Amino acid sequence: MFDIDSANNNDDIPKANVHYTMVFTAFVSMTLFNELNARKVHGERNVFRGILNNYIFIAIWVGTFIITVSILSTHGNDSKAVVIVDARSTSVR
């Protein structure tokens, strides 16, 4: 997928790490948007109504976003994440 071989079939670990980083980012993004959409049930359409009154929800949502960005930006040996977009040139690697 995305012209990147799986780590199971290839010894080129950095290329596989890019693929895993993309999958992780997509998963967390979908989770964050699902948290927004799951706020209202029973046919209510405006998911943003009353969002600023729910401080616990805001804290969890912002905390999840900040932790995800910190994992992807520090990309240490523990997480094996790869920086995909270079902030200086805004070009995709």
C-alpha positions in Angstrom: 0.0 0.0 0.0 1.3 3.5 -0.9 4.2 1.7 -2.7 5.7 0.7 0.6 6.6 -2.9 1.3 5.6 -4.6 4.5 8.2 -5.1 7.2 7.5 -8.8 7.1 8.6 -9.2 3.5 11.5 -6.7 3.5 14.5 -6.0 5.6 14.2 -2.2 4.9 12.8 -1.2 8.3 12.8 2.6 7.8 10.5 2.2 4.7 8.1 0.0 6.8 8.2 2.5 9.6 6.8 5.2 7.3 4.0 2.9 6.5 3.3 2.1 10.1 3.4 5.8 11.0 0.8 6.6 8.3 -1.4 3.8 9.6 -1.0 5.0 13.2 -1.8 8.6 12.2 -4.9 7.6 10.3 -6.1 5.5 13.2 -5.7 8.3 15.7 -7.3 10.8 13.4 -10.3 8.6 12.9 -10.6 8.1 16.6 -10.5 11.8 17.3 -13.3 12.5 14.7 -15.3 9.6 16.1 -15.1 11.1 19.6 -16.7 14.2 18.2 -19.4 12.4 16.3 -20.2 10.1 19.2 -21.2 13.0 21.5 -24.7 13.2 20.2 -27.1 10.2 19.8 -30.8 9.7 19.1 -30.9 11.7 15.9 -29.3 14.9 17.2 -27.3 16.4 14.3 -25.3 19.3 15.8 -22.3 17.6 17.4 -20.7 20.9 18.4 -23.7 22.2 20.5 -22.5 22.4 24.1 -19.0 21.3 23.3 -17.4 24.2 25.3 -19.5 23.3 28.4 -18.0 19.8 28.6 -14.5 20.4 30.0 -13.7 16.8 30.6 -14.4 16.0 26.9 -12.2 18.9 25.8 -9.4 17.9 28.1 -9.4 14.3 26.8 -9.7 15.3 23.2 -6.9 17.9 23.4 -4.8 15.6 25.5 -5.1 12.8 22.9 -4.2 15.2 20.1 -1.1 16.6 22.0 0.1 13.1 22.9 -0.2 12.0 19.3 1.7 15.0 18.0 4.4 14.5 20.6 4.8 10.8 19.7 5.1 11.6 16.0 7.3 14.6 16.4 9.9 13.1 18.8 10.0 9.8 16.9 12.4 8.2 19.3 13.6 4.6 19.3 10.7 3.6 21.6 7.9 4.6 19.2 9.7 3.9 15.9 7.7 6.7 14.3 9.0 8.5 11.3 8.6 12.2 10.4 6.6 12.1 7.2 6.2 15.8 6.6 9.2 18.1 7.0 7.9 21.3 8.7 10.7 23.4 7.3 9.9 22.7 3.6 6.4 21.3 4.0 7.3 18.6 1.6 6.3 15.0 2.0 9.3 12.6 2.3 
